[in-house]
Amino acid sequence: MHMNPVNDTNKKEFGEKLRKTREQKGLTQADVAKSAGINTNYYACIERGEINLTYEKLQSIVEALKIKSSDILPF
């Protein structure tokens, strides 16, 4: 099985989906970051597509937004 590395486009698409989901729920970046147990600046970098997240961070963000990972993953 060949796995493609996460490229900048995927990270940007993921971040955009996160931002749209967060805004639809009426939450700020600080709200999501606090619920996910991460720093607000770190979360902002994720939304801008600058960070390659760990599974644990992804799980905490998905739980904070009360969504399924399939709702925001670009693949």
DOMAR-832974 format. One record per residue (C-alpha): residue in three letters; residue number from 0; chain; x, y, z. Coordinates in steps of 0.25 Angstrom, whole numbers, plus 5000, padded with zeros to 4 digits. Layout:
REM residues N
{resn = ALA resi = NUM chain = A xx = X yy = Y zz = Z}
...
***
This chain:
REM residues 75
{resn = MET resi = 0 chain = A xx = 5000 yy = 5000 zz = 5000}
{resn = HIS resi = 1 chain = A xx = 5006 yy = 5013 zz = 4996}
{resn = MET resi = 2 chain = A xx = 5003 yy = 5025 zz = 5005}
{resn = ASN resi = 3 chain = A xx = 5004 yy = 5039 zz = 5000}
{resn = PRO resi = 4 chain = A xx = 5010 yy = 5049 zz = 5009}
{resn = VAL resi = 5 chain = A xx = 5001 yy = 5061 zz = 5014}
{resn = ASN resi = 6 chain = A xx = 5004 yy = 5072 zz = 5005}
{resn = ASP resi = 7 chain = A xx = 5001 yy = 5087 zz = 5007}
{resn = THR resi = 8 chain = A xx = 4988 yy = 5087 zz = 4999}
{resn = ASN resi = 9 chain = A xx = 4983 yy = 5076 zz = 5008}
{resn = LYS resi = 10 chain = A xx = 4987 yy = 5083 zz = 5020}
{resn = LYS resi = 11 chain = A xx = 4980 yy = 5096 zz = 5015}
{resn = GLU resi = 12 chain = A xx = 4967 yy = 5089 zz = 5011}
{resn = PHE resi = 13 chain = A xx = 4967 yy = 5082 zz = 5025}
{resn = GLY resi = 14 chain = A xx = 4969 yy = 5096 zz = 5032}
{resn = GLU resi = 15 chain = A xx = 4958 yy = 5102 zz = 5023}
{resn = LYS resi = 16 chain = A xx = 4948 yy = 5091 zz = 5027}
{resn = LEU resi = 17 chain = A xx = 4952 yy = 5093 zz = 5041}
{resn = ARG resi = 18 chain = A xx = 4950 yy = 5108 zz = 5040}
{resn = LYS resi = 19 chain = A xx = 4936 yy = 5107 zz = 5033}
{resn = THR resi = 20 chain = A xx = 4931 yy = 5096 zz = 5043}
{resn = ARG resi = 21 chain = A xx = 4936 yy = 5105 zz = 5055}
{resn = GLU resi = 22 chain = A xx = 4929 yy = 5117 zz = 5049}
{resn = GLN resi = 23 chain = A xx = 4916 yy = 5110 zz = 5046}
{resn = LYS resi = 24 chain = A xx = 4916 yy = 5106 zz = 5061}
{resn = GLY resi = 25 chain = A xx = 4918 yy = 5120 zz = 5065}
{resn = LEU resi = 26 chain = A xx = 4931 yy = 5117 zz = 5072}
{resn = THR resi = 27 chain = A xx = 4944 yy = 5125 zz = 5073}
{resn = GLN resi = 28 chain = A xx = 4957 yy = 5119 zz = 5071}
{resn = ALA resi = 29 chain = A xx = 4960 yy = 5121 zz = 5086}
{resn = ASP resi = 30 chain = A xx = 4947 yy = 5113 zz = 5089}
{resn = VAL resi = 31 chain = A xx = 4951 yy = 5101 zz = 5081}
{resn = ALA resi = 32 chain = A xx = 4966 yy = 5102 zz = 5086}
{resn = LYS resi = 33 chain = A xx = 4961 yy = 5102 zz = 5100}
{resn = SER resi = 34 chain = A xx = 4952 yy = 5090 zz = 5099}
{resn = ALA resi = 35 chain = A xx = 4962 yy = 5082 zz = 5091}
{resn = GLY resi = 36 chain = A xx = 4973 yy = 5085 zz = 5102}
{resn = ILE resi = 37 chain = A xx = 4982 yy = 5092 zz = 5092}
{resn = ASN resi = 38 chain = A xx = 4988 yy = 5106 zz = 5091}
{resn = THR resi = 39 chain = A xx = 4980 yy = 5116 zz = 5083}
{resn = ASN resi = 40 chain = A xx = 4992 yy = 5120 zz = 5074}
{resn = TYR resi = 41 chain = A xx = 4994 yy = 5106 zz = 5071}
{resn = TYR resi = 42 chain = A xx = 4980 yy = 5104 zz = 5067}
{resn = ALA resi = 43 chain = A xx = 4980 yy = 5116 zz = 5058}
{resn = CYS resi = 44 chain = A xx = 4993 yy = 5110 zz = 5051}
{resn = ILE resi = 45 chain = A xx = 4985 yy = 5098 zz = 5049}
{resn = GLU resi = 46 chain = A xx = 4973 yy = 5105 zz = 5042}
{resn = ARG resi = 47 chain = A xx = 4983 yy = 5112 zz = 5033}
{resn = GLY resi = 48 chain = A xx = 4989 yy = 5099 zz = 5029}
{resn = GLU resi = 49 chain = A xx = 5003 yy = 5101 zz = 5035}
{resn = ILE resi = 50 chain = A xx = 5003 yy = 5089 zz = 5044}
{resn = ASN resi = 51 chain = A xx = 5003 yy = 5074 zz = 5042}
{resn = LEU resi = 52 chain = A xx = 4995 yy = 5069 zz = 5054}
{resn = THR resi = 53 chain = A xx = 4996 yy = 5057 zz = 5062}
{resn = TYR resi = 54 chain = A xx = 4985 yy = 5047 zz = 5063}
{resn = GLU resi = 55 chain = A xx = 4983 yy = 5051 zz = 5077}
{resn = LYS resi = 56 chain = A xx = 4981 yy = 5066 zz = 5074}
{resn = LEU resi = 57 chain = A xx = 4972 yy = 5063 zz = 5062}
{resn = GLN resi = 58 chain = A xx = 4963 yy = 5054 zz = 5072}
{resn = SER resi = 59 chain = A xx = 4963 yy = 5065 zz = 5082}
{resn = ILE resi = 60 chain = A xx = 4959 yy = 5076 zz = 5072}
{resn = VAL resi = 61 chain = A xx = 4948 yy = 5067 zz = 5066}
{resn = GLU resi = 62 chain = A xx = 4942 yy = 5064 zz = 5080}
{resn = ALA resi = 63 chain = A xx = 4943 yy = 5079 zz = 5083}
{resn = LEU resi = 64 chain = A xx = 4935 yy = 5082 zz = 5071}
{resn = LYS resi = 65 chain = A xx = 4925 yy = 5070 zz = 5073}
{resn = ILE resi = 66 chain = A xx = 4927 yy = 5065 zz = 5059}
{resn = LYS resi = 67 chain = A xx = 4933 yy = 5052 zz = 5052}
{resn = SER resi = 68 chain = A xx = 4947 yy = 5053 zz = 5046}
{resn = SER resi = 69 chain = A xx = 4941 yy = 5049 zz = 5033}
{resn = ASP resi = 70 chain = A xx = 4933 yy = 5063 zz = 5033}
{resn = ILE resi = 71 chain = A xx = 4946 yy = 5070 zz = 5032}
{resn = LEU resi = 72 chain = A xx = 4957 yy = 5061 zz = 5026}
{resn = PRO resi = 73 chain = A xx = 4960 yy = 5065 zz = 5011}
{resn = PHE resi = 74 chain = A xx = 4961 yy = 5050 zz = 5007}
***
